[in-house]
């Protein structure tokens, strides 16, 4: 029995082989951030448009103006 065939060397070889196989797996694919970025930009534009519209719109008259009664 040669020194390379000992149980300790065999265990080290299996550990090294498992490490190499782990490194050979393809990396996990990350999701794209573009859809979320597009949605955020869309809602930001919508919010800015609403704000500009609210600022530039004429004031809303909620009550009917009260006028003094006229003489008959």
PDB file of N, CA, C and O in Angstrom:
ATOM      1  N   UNK A   1       0.844  -1.170   0.000  1.00  0.00           N
ATOM      2  CA  UNK A   1       0.000   0.000   0.000  1.00  0.00           C
ATOM      3  C   UNK A   1       0.890   1.233   0.000  1.00  0.00           C
ATOM      4  O   UNK A   1       1.723   1.412   0.889  1.00  0.00           O
ATOM      5  N   UNK A   2       0.708   2.070  -0.990  1.00  0.00           N
ATOM      6  CA  UNK A   2       1.512   3.286  -1.106  1.00  0.00           C
ATOM      7  C   UNK A   2       0.906   4.382  -0.236  1.00  0.00           C
ATOM      8  O   UNK A   2      -0.263   4.300   0.139  1.00  0.00           O
ATOM      9  N   UNK A   3       1.703   5.419   0.090  1.00  0.00           N
ATOM     10  CA  UNK A   3       1.202   6.504   0.948  1.00  0.00           C
ATOM     11  C   UNK A   3       0.020   7.257   0.324  1.00  0.00           C
ATOM     12  O   UNK A   3      -0.816   7.801   1.046  1.00  0.00           O
ATOM     13  N   UNK A   4      -0.051   7.291  -0.997  1.00  0.00           N
ATOM     14  CA  UNK A   4      -1.142   8.024  -1.641  1.00  0.00           C
ATOM     15  C   UNK A   4      -2.465   7.277  -1.564  1.00  0.00           C
ATOM     16  O   UNK A   4      -3.516   7.853  -1.845  1.00  0.00           O
ATOM     17  N   UNK A   5      -2.431   6.005  -1.188  1.00  0.00           N
ATOM     18  CA  UNK A   5      -3.646   5.207  -1.140  1.00  0.00           C
ATOM     19  C   UNK A   5      -4.212   5.090   0.273  1.00  0.00           C
ATOM     20  O   UNK A   5      -5.084   4.257   0.518  1.00  0.00           O
ATOM     21  N   UNK A   6      -3.741   5.889   1.180  1.00  0.00           N
ATOM     22  CA  UNK A   6      -4.235   5.813   2.557  1.00  0.00           C
ATOM     23  C   UNK A   6      -5.637   6.417   2.649  1.00  0.00           C
ATOM     24  O   UNK A   6      -6.018   7.212   1.790  1.00  0.00           O
ATOM     25  N   UNK A   7      -6.404   6.056   3.665  1.00  0.00           N
ATOM     26  CA  UNK A   7      -7.757   6.604   3.826  1.00  0.00           C
ATOM     27  C   UNK A   7      -7.766   8.133   3.987  1.00  0.00           C
ATOM     28  O   UNK A   7      -8.699   8.798   3.538  1.00  0.00           O
ATOM     29  N   UNK A   8      -6.748   8.676   4.615  1.00  0.00           N
ATOM     30  CA  UNK A   8      -6.672  10.131   4.800  1.00  0.00           C
ATOM     31  C   UNK A   8      -6.490  10.815   3.454  1.00  0.00           C
ATOM     32  O   UNK A   8      -7.158  11.810   3.175  1.00  0.00           O
ATOM     33  N   UNK A   9      -5.603  10.300   2.621  1.00  0.00           N
ATOM     34  CA  UNK A   9      -5.377  10.877   1.299  1.00  0.00           C
ATOM     35  C   UNK A   9      -6.622  10.713   0.437  1.00  0.00           C
ATOM     36  O   UNK A   9      -6.956  11.599  -0.350  1.00  0.00           O
ATOM     37  N   UNK A  10      -7.310   9.580   0.585  1.00  0.00           N
ATOM     38  CA  UNK A  10      -8.535   9.360  -0.166  1.00  0.00           C
ATOM     39  C   UNK A  10      -9.611  10.365   0.255  1.00  0.00           C
ATOM     40  O   UNK A  10     -10.339  10.875  -0.597  1.00  0.00           O
ATOM     41  N   UNK A  11      -9.722  10.652   1.538  1.00  0.00           N
ATOM     42  CA  UNK A  11     -10.703  11.632   2.028  1.00  0.00           C
ATOM     43  C   UNK A  11     -10.351  13.025   1.519  1.00  0.00           C
ATOM     44  O   UNK A  11     -11.234  13.777   1.108  1.00  0.00           O
ATOM     45  N   UNK A  12      -9.074  13.370   1.546  1.00  0.00           N
ATOM     46  CA  UNK A  12      -8.651  14.686   1.023  1.00  0.00           C
ATOM     47  C   UNK A  12      -8.946  14.796  -0.458  1.00  0.00           C
ATOM     48  O   UNK A  12      -9.353  15.851  -0.944  1.00  0.00           O
ATOM     49  N   UNK A  13      -8.738  13.690  -1.180  1.00  0.00           N
ATOM     50  CA  UNK A  13      -9.030  13.706  -2.624  1.00  0.00           C
ATOM     51  C   UNK A  13     -10.522  13.914  -2.865  1.00  0.00           C
ATOM     52  O   UNK A  13     -10.903  14.684  -3.746  1.00  0.00           O
ATOM     53  N   UNK A  14     -11.381  13.226  -2.081  1.00  0.00           N
ATOM     54  CA  UNK A  14     -12.827  13.408  -2.245  1.00  0.00           C
ATOM     55  C   UNK A  14     -13.244  14.836  -1.911  1.00  0.00           C
ATOM     56  O   UNK A  14     -14.097  15.402  -2.593  1.00  0.00           O
ATOM     57  N   UNK A  15     -12.656  15.424  -0.874  1.00  0.00           N
ATOM     58  CA  UNK A  15     -12.957  16.813  -0.532  1.00  0.00           C
ATOM     59  C   UNK A  15     -12.519  17.761  -1.636  1.00  0.00           C
ATOM     60  O   UNK A  15     -13.246  18.690  -1.987  1.00  0.00           O
ATOM     61  N   UNK A  16     -11.332  17.528  -2.184  1.00  0.00           N
ATOM     62  CA  UNK A  16     -10.859  18.372  -3.276  1.00  0.00           C
ATOM     63  C   UNK A  16     -11.726  18.220  -4.513  1.00  0.00           C
ATOM     64  O   UNK A  16     -11.999  19.195  -5.213  1.00  0.00           O
ATOM     65  N   UNK A  17     -12.158  16.997  -4.779  1.00  0.00           N
ATOM     66  CA  UNK A  17     -13.021  16.758  -5.936  1.00  0.00           C
ATOM     67  C   UNK A  17     -14.382  17.436  -5.749  1.00  0.00           C
ATOM     68  O   UNK A  17     -14.924  18.005  -6.697  1.00  0.00           O
ATOM     69  N   UNK A  18     -14.933  17.378  -4.542  1.00  0.00           N
ATOM     70  CA  UNK A  18     -16.209  18.045  -4.270  1.00  0.00           C
ATOM     71  C   UNK A  18     -16.059  19.558  -4.402  1.00  0.00           C
ATOM     72  O   UNK A  18     -16.950  20.221  -4.935  1.00  0.00           O
ATOM     73  N   UNK A  19     -14.951  20.109  -3.927  1.00  0.00           N
ATOM     74  CA  UNK A  19     -14.678  21.544  -4.054  1.00  0.00           C
ATOM     75  C   UNK A  19     -14.578  21.942  -5.524  1.00  0.00           C
ATOM     76  O   UNK A  19     -15.115  22.976  -5.923  1.00  0.00           O
ATOM     77  N   UNK A  20     -13.905  21.143  -6.320  1.00  0.00           N
ATOM     78  CA  UNK A  20     -13.758  21.448  -7.747  1.00  0.00           C
ATOM     79  C   UNK A  20     -15.109  21.374  -8.459  1.00  0.00           C
ATOM     80  O   UNK A  20     -15.410  22.216  -9.306  1.00  0.00           O
ATOM     81  N   UNK A  21     -15.917  20.381  -8.123  1.00  0.00           N
ATOM     82  CA  UNK A  21     -17.243  20.278  -8.749  1.00  0.00           C
ATOM     83  C   UNK A  21     -18.130  21.459  -8.359  1.00  0.00           C
ATOM     84  O   UNK A  21     -18.907  21.958  -9.173  1.00  0.00           O
ATOM     85  N   UNK A  22     -18.007  21.897  -7.117  1.00  0.00           N
ATOM     86  CA  UNK A  22     -18.777  23.057  -6.665  1.00  0.00           C
ATOM     87  C   UNK A  22     -18.374  24.308  -7.441  1.00  0.00           C
ATOM     88  O   UNK A  22     -19.219  25.132  -7.791  1.00  0.00           O
ATOM     89  N   UNK A  23     -17.085  24.439  -7.702  1.00  0.00           N
ATOM     90  CA  UNK A  23     -16.591  25.597  -8.442  1.00  0.00           C
ATOM     91  C   UNK A  23     -16.956  25.539  -9.921  1.00  0.00           C
ATOM     92  O   UNK A  23     -17.017  26.578 -10.580  1.00  0.00           O
ATOM     93  N   UNK A  24     -17.197  24.355 -10.448  1.00  0.00           N
ATOM     94  CA  UNK A  24     -17.525  24.211 -11.860  1.00  0.00           C
ATOM     95  C   UNK A  24     -18.993  24.468 -12.162  1.00  0.00           C
ATOM     96  O   UNK A  24     -19.357  24.599 -13.331  1.00  0.00           O
ATOM     97  N   UNK A  25     -19.857  24.544 -11.138  1.00  0.00           N
ATOM     98  CA  UNK A  25     -21.271  24.815 -11.375  1.00  0.00           C
ATOM     99  C   UNK A  25     -21.431  26.224 -11.917  1.00  0.00           C
ATOM    100  O   UNK A  25     -20.708  27.135 -11.513  1.00  0.00           O
ATOM    101  N   UNK A  26     -22.363  26.403 -12.820  1.00  0.00           N
ATOM    102  CA  UNK A  26     -22.552  27.755 -13.366  1.00  0.00           C
ATOM    103  C   UNK A  26     -23.034  28.701 -12.274  1.00  0.00           C
ATOM    104  O   UNK A  26     -23.772  28.291 -11.378  1.00  0.00           O
ATOM    105  N   UNK A  27     -22.626  29.950 -12.340  1.00  0.00           N
ATOM    106  CA  UNK A  27     -23.050  30.896 -11.307  1.00  0.00           C
ATOM    107  C   UNK A  27     -24.558  31.145 -11.381  1.00  0.00           C
ATOM    108  O   UNK A  27     -25.169  31.048 -12.446  1.00  0.00           O
ATOM    109  N   UNK A  28     -25.128  31.460 -10.250  1.00  0.00           N
ATOM    110  CA  UNK A  28     -26.567  31.729 -10.203  1.00  0.00           C
ATOM    111  C   UNK A  28     -26.870  32.982 -11.031  1.00  0.00           C
ATOM    112  O   UNK A  28     -26.148  33.977 -10.962  1.00  0.00           O
ATOM    113  N   UNK A  29     -27.936  32.916 -11.802  1.00  0.00           N
ATOM    114  CA  UNK A  29     -28.292  34.031 -12.666  1.00  0.00           C
ATOM    115  C   UNK A  29     -29.070  35.074 -11.861  1.00  0.00           C
ATOM    116  O   UNK A  29     -30.046  34.755 -11.182  1.00  0.00           O
ATOM    117  N   UNK A  30     -28.622  36.309 -11.950  1.00  0.00           N
ATOM    118  CA  UNK A  30     -29.284  37.404 -11.246  1.00  0.00           C
ATOM    119  C   UNK A  30     -30.409  37.957 -12.106  1.00  0.00           C
ATOM    120  O   UNK A  30     -30.323  37.964 -13.334  1.00  0.00           O
ATOM    121  N   UNK A  31     -31.453  38.416 -11.457  1.00  0.00           N
ATOM    122  CA  UNK A  31     -32.565  39.011 -12.177  1.00  0.00           C
ATOM    123  C   UNK A  31     -32.193  40.427 -12.612  1.00  0.00           C
ATOM    124  O   UNK A  31     -31.387  41.105 -11.974  1.00  0.00           O
ATOM    125  N   UNK A  32     -32.792  40.839 -13.693  1.00  0.00           N
ATOM    126  CA  UNK A  32     -32.528  42.173 -14.226  1.00  0.00           C
ATOM    127  C   UNK A  32     -33.269  43.221 -13.391  1.00  0.00           C
ATOM    128  O   UNK A  32     -34.390  42.985 -12.940  1.00  0.00           O
ATOM    129  N   UNK A  33     -32.645  44.360 -13.194  1.00  0.00           N
ATOM    130  CA  UNK A  33     -33.265  45.449 -12.436  1.00  0.00           C
ATOM    131  C   UNK A  33     -34.025  46.399 -13.343  1.00  0.00           C
ATOM    132  O   UNK A  33     -34.683  47.313 -12.846  1.00  0.00           O
ATOM    133  N   UNK A  34     -33.960  46.219 -14.653  1.00  0.00           N
ATOM    134  CA  UNK A  34     -34.598  47.149 -15.583  1.00  0.00           C
ATOM    135  C   UNK A  34     -36.111  47.226 -15.437  1.00  0.00           C
ATOM    136  O   UNK A  34     -36.646  48.333 -15.499  1.00  0.00           O
ATOM    137  N   UNK A  35     -36.835  46.138 -15.250  1.00  0.00           N
ATOM    138  CA  UNK A  35     -38.287  46.278 -15.085  1.00  0.00           C
ATOM    139  C   UNK A  35     -38.668  47.120 -13.865  1.00  0.00           C
ATOM    140  O   UNK A  35     -39.573  47.950 -13.948  1.00  0.00           O
ATOM    141  N   UNK A  36     -38.002  46.917 -12.761  1.00  0.00           N
ATOM    142  CA  UNK A  36     -38.293  47.703 -11.557  1.00  0.00           C
ATOM    143  C   UNK A  36     -37.900  49.164 -11.760  1.00  0.00           C
ATOM    144  O   UNK A  36     -38.608  50.068 -11.316  1.00  0.00           O
ATOM    145  N   UNK A  37     -36.798  49.387 -12.413  1.00  0.00           N
ATOM    146  CA  UNK A  37     -36.357  50.760 -12.676  1.00  0.00           C
ATOM    147  C   UNK A  37     -37.335  51.461 -13.619  1.00  0.00           C
ATOM    148  O   UNK A  37     -37.639  52.638 -13.429  1.00  0.00           O
ATOM    149  N   UNK A  38     -37.823  50.758 -14.621  1.00  0.00           N
ATOM    150  CA  UNK A  38     -38.805  51.337 -15.539  1.00  0.00           C
ATOM    151  C   UNK A  38     -40.103  51.685 -14.831  1.00  0.00           C
ATOM    152  O   UNK A  38     -40.673  52.750 -15.069  1.00  0.00           O
ATOM    153  N   UNK A  39     -40.577  50.798 -13.962  1.00  0.00           N
ATOM    154  CA  UNK A  39     -41.806  51.065 -13.213  1.00  0.00           C
ATOM    155  C   UNK A  39     -41.622  52.262 -12.281  1.00  0.00           C
ATOM    156  O   UNK A  39     -42.519  53.096 -12.161  1.00  0.00           O
ATOM    157  N   UNK A  40     -40.483  52.351 -11.629  1.00  0.00           N
ATOM    158  CA  UNK A  40     -40.226  53.481 -10.736  1.00  0.00           C
ATOM    159  C   UNK A  40     -40.178  54.792 -11.517  1.00  0.00           C
ATOM    160  O   UNK A  40     -40.707  55.805 -11.060  1.00  0.00           O
ATOM    161  N   UNK A  41     -39.553  54.779 -12.685  1.00  0.00           N
ATOM    162  CA  UNK A  41     -39.499  55.984 -13.516  1.00  0.00           C
ATOM    163  C   UNK A  41     -40.895  56.374 -14.001  1.00  0.00           C
ATOM    164  O   UNK A  41     -41.240  57.556 -14.006  1.00  0.00           O
ATOM    165  N   UNK A  42     -41.690  55.401 -14.402  1.00  0.00           N
ATOM    166  CA  UNK A  42     -43.059  55.676 -14.847  1.00  0.00           C
ATOM    167  C   UNK A  42     -43.873  56.342 -13.741  1.00  0.00           C
ATOM    168  O   UNK A  42     -44.547  57.343 -13.982  1.00  0.00           O
ATOM    169  N   UNK A  43     -43.812  55.789 -12.536  1.00  0.00           N
ATOM    170  CA  UNK A  43     -44.581  56.360 -11.437  1.00  0.00           C
ATOM    171  C   UNK A  43     -44.035  57.716 -11.007  1.00  0.00           C
ATOM    172  O   UNK A  43     -44.804  58.566 -10.560  1.00  0.00           O
ATOM    173  N   UNK A  44     -42.740  57.940 -11.129  1.00  0.00           N
ATOM    174  CA  UNK A  44     -42.184  59.255 -10.824  1.00  0.00           C
ATOM    175  C   UNK A  44     -42.698  60.295 -11.814  1.00  0.00           C
ATOM    176  O   UNK A  44     -43.048  61.407 -11.418  1.00  0.00           O
ATOM    177  N   UNK A  45     -42.744  59.947 -13.083  1.00  0.00           N
ATOM    178  CA  UNK A  45     -43.271  60.875 -14.094  1.00  0.00           C
ATOM    179  C   UNK A  45     -44.749  61.134 -13.844  1.00  0.00           C
ATOM    180  O   UNK A  45     -45.201  62.273 -13.956  1.00  0.00           O
ATOM    181  N   UNK A  46     -45.510  60.096 -13.507  1.00  0.00           N
ATOM    182  CA  UNK A  46     -46.933  60.281 -13.201  1.00  0.00           C
ATOM    183  C   UNK A  46     -47.120  61.205 -12.004  1.00  0.00           C
ATOM    184  O   UNK A  46     -47.985  62.080 -12.030  1.00  0.00           O
ATOM    185  N   UNK A  47     -46.330  61.025 -10.971  1.00  0.00           N
ATOM    186  CA  UNK A  47     -46.456  61.860  -9.775  1.00  0.00           C
ATOM    187  C   UNK A  47     -46.100  63.309 -10.083  1.00  0.00           C
ATOM    188  O   UNK A  47     -46.767  64.226  -9.603  1.00  0.00           O
ATOM    189  N   UNK A  48     -45.062  63.522 -10.872  1.00  0.00           N
ATOM    190  CA  UNK A  48     -44.670  64.894 -11.222  1.00  0.00           C
ATOM    191  C   UNK A  48     -45.744  65.548 -12.086  1.00  0.00           C
ATOM    192  O   UNK A  48     -46.038  66.731 -11.913  1.00  0.00           O
ATOM    193  N   UNK A  49     -46.329  64.800 -13.008  1.00  0.00           N
ATOM    194  CA  UNK A  49     -47.395  65.341 -13.857  1.00  0.00           C
ATOM    195  C   UNK A  49     -48.607  65.720 -13.014  1.00  0.00           C
ATOM    196  O   UNK A  49     -49.201  66.778 -13.223  1.00  0.00           O
ATOM    197  N   UNK A  50     -48.971  64.881 -12.082  1.00  0.00           N
ATOM    198  CA  UNK A  50     -50.096  65.178 -11.202  1.00  0.00           C
ATOM    199  C   UNK A  50     -49.801  66.417 -10.358  1.00  0.00           C
ATOM    200  O   UNK A  50     -50.677  67.263 -10.180  1.00  0.00           O
ATOM    201  N   UNK A  51     -48.588  66.532  -9.842  1.00  0.00           N
ATOM    202  CA  UNK A  51     -48.226  67.688  -9.012  1.00  0.00           C
ATOM    203  C   UNK A  51     -48.275  68.975  -9.823  1.00  0.00           C
ATOM    204  O   UNK A  51     -48.803  69.981  -9.349  1.00  0.00           O
ATOM    205  N   UNK A  52     -47.738  68.959 -11.024  1.00  0.00           N
ATOM    206  CA  UNK A  52     -47.763  70.158 -11.874  1.00  0.00           C
ATOM    207  C   UNK A  52     -49.201  70.517 -12.211  1.00  0.00           C
ATOM    208  O   UNK A  52     -49.564  71.693 -12.192  1.00  0.00           O
ATOM    209  N   UNK A  53     -50.016  69.529 -12.516  1.00  0.00           N
ATOM    210  CA  UNK A  53     -51.423  69.792 -12.803  1.00  0.00           C
ATOM    211  C   UNK A  53     -52.152  70.381 -11.611  1.00  0.00           C
ATOM    212  O   UNK A  53     -52.983  71.276 -11.765  1.00  0.00           O
ATOM    213  N   UNK A  54     -51.845  69.882 -10.429  1.00  0.00           N
ATOM    214  CA  UNK A  54     -52.494  70.400  -9.223  1.00  0.00           C
ATOM    215  C   UNK A  54     -52.063  71.832  -8.933  1.00  0.00           C
ATOM    216  O   UNK A  54     -52.859  72.621  -8.425  1.00  0.00           O
ATOM    217  N   UNK A  55     -50.846  72.174  -9.238  1.00  0.00           N
ATOM    218  CA  UNK A  55     -50.351  73.527  -8.986  1.00  0.00           C
ATOM    219  C   UNK A  55     -50.898  74.504 -10.025  1.00  0.00           C
ATOM    220  O   UNK A  55     -51.288  75.618  -9.678  1.00  0.00           O
ATOM    221  N   UNK A  56     -50.930  74.103 -11.275  1.00  0.00           N
ATOM    222  CA  UNK A  56     -51.333  75.011 -12.343  1.00  0.00           C
ATOM    223  C   UNK A  56     -52.847  75.106 -12.545  1.00  0.00           C
ATOM    224  O   UNK A  56     -53.304  76.024 -13.226  1.00  0.00           O
ATOM    225  N   UNK A  57     -53.622  74.213 -11.991  1.00  0.00           N
ATOM    226  CA  UNK A  57     -55.067  74.235 -12.178  1.00  0.00           C
ATOM    227  C   UNK A  57     -55.670  75.414 -11.416  1.00  0.00           C
ATOM    228  O   UNK A  57     -55.171  75.790 -10.355  1.00  0.00           O
ATOM    229  N   UNK A  58     -56.742  75.995 -11.954  1.00  0.00           N
ATOM    230  CA  UNK A  58     -57.388  77.092 -11.219  1.00  0.00           C
ATOM    231  C   UNK A  58     -58.026  76.564  -9.940  1.00  0.00           C
ATOM    232  O   UNK A  58     -58.370  75.385  -9.861  1.00  0.00           O
ATOM    233  N   UNK A  59     -58.185  77.419  -8.949  1.00  0.00           N
ATOM    234  CA  UNK A  59     -58.774  76.942  -7.691  1.00  0.00           C
ATOM    235  C   UNK A  59     -60.208  76.475  -7.910  1.00  0.00           C
ATOM    236  O   UNK A  59     -60.937  77.018  -8.740  1.00  0.00           O
ATOM    237  N   UNK A  60     -60.588  75.477  -7.164  1.00  0.00           N
ATOM    238  CA  UNK A  60     -61.923  74.899  -7.284  1.00  0.00           C
ATOM    239  C   UNK A  60     -62.843  75.633  -6.327  1.00  0.00           C
ATOM    240  O   UNK A  60     -62.495  75.848  -5.166  1.00  0.00           O
ATOM    241  N   UNK A  61     -64.001  76.013  -6.804  1.00  0.00           N
ATOM    242  CA  UNK A  61     -64.981  76.695  -5.960  1.00  0.00           C
ATOM    243  C   UNK A  61     -65.930  75.631  -5.427  1.00  0.00           C
ATOM    244  O   UNK A  61     -66.695  75.035  -6.185  1.00  0.00           O
ATOM    245  N   UNK A  62     -65.878  75.401  -4.134  1.00  0.00           N
ATOM    246  CA  UNK A  62     -66.656  74.316  -3.554  1.00  0.00           C
ATOM    247  C   UNK A  62     -68.028  74.765  -3.070  1.00  0.00           C
ATOM    248  O   UNK A  62     -68.952  73.953  -3.025  1.00  0.00           O
ATOM    249  N   UNK A  63     -68.185  76.009  -2.716  1.00  0.00           N
ATOM    250  CA  UNK A  63     -69.455  76.489  -2.173  1.00  0.00           C
ATOM    251  C   UNK A  63     -70.093  77.472  -3.151  1.00  0.00           C
ATOM    252  O   UNK A  63     -69.409  78.154  -3.914  1.00  0.00           O
ATOM    253  N   UNK A  64     -71.390  77.523  -3.106  1.00  0.00           N
ATOM    254  CA  UNK A  64     -72.111  78.499  -3.932  1.00  0.00           C
ATOM    255  C   UNK A  64     -71.975  79.854  -3.248  1.00  0.00           C
ATOM    256  O   UNK A  64     -72.233  79.971  -2.051  1.00  0.00           O
ATOM    257  N   UNK A  65     -71.572  80.875  -3.995  1.00  0.00           N
ATOM    258  CA  UNK A  65     -71.399  82.176  -3.341  1.00  0.00           C
ATOM    259  C   UNK A  65     -72.754  82.721  -2.836  1.00  0.00           C
ATOM    260  O   UNK A  65     -73.782  82.621  -3.506  1.00  0.00           O
ATOM    261  N   UNK A  66     -72.703  83.284  -1.655  1.00  0.00           N
ATOM    262  CA  UNK A  66     -73.892  83.856  -1.078  1.00  0.00           C
ATOM    263  C   UNK A  66     -73.990  85.322  -1.545  1.00  0.00           C
ATOM    264  O   UNK A  66     -73.051  86.099  -1.371  1.00  0.00           O
ATOM    265  N   UNK A  67     -75.107  85.676  -2.123  1.00  0.00           N
ATOM    266  CA  UNK A  67     -75.316  87.052  -2.575  1.00  0.00           C
ATOM    267  C   UNK A  67     -76.374  87.711  -1.696  1.00  0.00           C
ATOM    268  O   UNK A  67     -77.250  87.048  -1.141  1.00  0.00           O
ATOM    269  N   UNK A  68     -76.273  88.969  -1.591  1.00  0.00           N
ATOM    270  CA  UNK A  68     -77.245  89.707  -0.789  1.00  0.00           C
ATOM    271  C   UNK A  68     -78.605  89.655  -1.481  1.00  0.00           C
ATOM    272  O   UNK A  68     -78.682  89.720  -2.708  1.00  0.00           O
ATOM    273  N   UNK A  69     -79.649  89.541  -0.716  1.00  0.00           N
ATOM    274  CA  UNK A  69     -80.974  89.500  -1.338  1.00  0.00           C
ATOM    275  C   UNK A  69     -81.276  90.830  -2.048  1.00  0.00           C
ATOM    276  O   UNK A  69     -80.915  91.901  -1.560  1.00  0.00           O
ATOM    277  N   UNK A  70     -81.907  90.745  -3.143  1.00  0.00           N
ATOM    278  CA  UNK A  70     -82.249  91.942  -3.902  1.00  0.00           C
ATOM    279  C   UNK A  70     -83.646  92.415  -3.524  1.00  0.00           C
ATOM    280  O   UNK A  70     -84.496  91.615  -3.131  1.00  0.00           O
ATOM    281  N   UNK A  71     -83.874  93.701  -3.645  1.00  0.00           N
ATOM    282  CA  UNK A  71     -85.194  94.270  -3.310  1.00  0.00           C
ATOM    283  C   UNK A  71     -86.172  93.978  -4.440  1.00  0.00           C
ATOM    284  O   UNK A  71     -85.808  94.002  -5.616  1.00  0.00           O
ATOM    285  N   UNK A  72     -87.410  93.702  -4.069  1.00  0.00           N
ATOM    286  CA  UNK A  72     -88.406  93.382  -5.088  1.00  0.00           C
ATOM    287  C   UNK A  72     -89.264  94.538  -5.390  1.00  0.00           C
ATOM    288  O   UNK A  72     -90.159  94.439  -6.229  1.00  0.00           O
TER     289      UNK A  72
END
